[in-house]
Amino acid sequence: TGGHTTEILRLLSCLSESYSPRHYILADSDEMSEAKIRSFEQKRAETFSNSQFTLDRIPRSREVRQSWSSSVVTTLYSMLYSLPLTYKLKPDLILCNGPGTCVPVCISALLLGLLGIKRAIIVYVESICRVETLSLSGKILYYFSDYFIVQWPGLKEKYPKSVYLGRIV
């Protein structure tokens, strides 16, 4: 909520008109991000007349400071909503940056690829605030993403599969 949304919208502001439609998937309790996305898309529509987007909600997979053991259960619950949604959307690309909501969505996309239904490219951008260690989402998706981008050289040293591009948000 908030910080992750601001970062992802900064990334999206650099994308061309060809990245349309955009499908945003939010935690069901995240009201602040919805307002930011709607404002961003309204401004984008002023530049790109054919701009299209959707907003979908899934149960939050992990609350801040939630125990790891209970987050397994809530993440599985979130996957029950993510899998049919991902099947319906069949994305070409998933761009995510760290909120727990991205984990069930990415796992759902991986399952669709394994089943031969639709393969999505997963690009994970670790938050700028992660200087020395990865977030929990990053620790999970490091192994599953097609591109794993970090914004600090120290993280590139610790995680050799990652791509260091400098500060991008």
Secondary structure, DSSP 8 states (H G I E B T S, - for coil): --HHHHHHHHHHTTS-TTS-SEEEEEETT-HHHHHHHHHHHHHHHHH-TT--EEEEEE--S--TT--HHHHHHHHHHHHHHHHHHHHHH--SEEEE-S-TTHHHHHHHHHHHHHTTS---EEEEE--TT-SSS--HHHHHHTTT-SEEEESSHHHHHH-TTSEE-S---
